[in-house]
Amino acid sequence: VRAAHAQSQRDNELVRARTYALQLRDRARDFAARDKASRAENAQLKDRVDALERALERSAHLEGNLDYMKNIVVRLFTMGEEGFPQLLPIVATFLQFSAEENAAIEA
């Protein structure tokens, strides 16, 4: 009878241990899924921060050179069409035109 009782206790402990192991496995999977989601979100946030930093740099660049740009625009209007080829590279550089934008303007 004692042996049967001891075996019953071991069986109960084994069931509890297996149940606990399954719970730990499930928690580990949950943590892994959360970690993966957090890493993806972190990458997206880093990309967003980079984009905002570039926008801020552009904004500071434009603000710092607004008078210069105003003078270029005034020259563009006062020189007429003959000044356009001379001033376009300056405006394109100042406004940081892409290659596609430059091509569209020159076409």
Contacts in CASP RR format, 6 or more apart in sequence:
PFRMAT RR
TARGET T0000
AUTHOR 0000-0000-0000
METHOD contacts of the structure
MODEL  1
VRAAHAQSQRDNELVRARTYALQLRDRARDFAARDKASRAENAQLKDRVD
ALERALERSAHLEGNLDYMKNIVVRLFTMGEEGFPQLLPIVATFLQFSAE
ENAAIEA
58 96 0 8 1.000
61 96 0 8 1.000
62 69 0 8 1.000
65 94 0 8 1.000
68 94 0 8 1.000
69 91 0 8 1.000
69 94 0 8 1.000
72 87 0 8 1.000
72 90 0 8 1.000
72 91 0 8 1.000
72 94 0 8 1.000
75 83 0 8 1.000
75 87 0 8 1.000
76 83 0 8 1.000
76 84 0 8 1.000
76 87 0 8 1.000
76 91 0 8 1.000
79 86 0 8 1.000
79 87 0 8 1.000
88 105 0 8 1.000
88 106 0 8 1.000
91 97 0 8 1.000
92 101 0 8 1.000
92 102 0 8 1.000
92 105 0 8 1.000
97 105 0 8 1.000
END
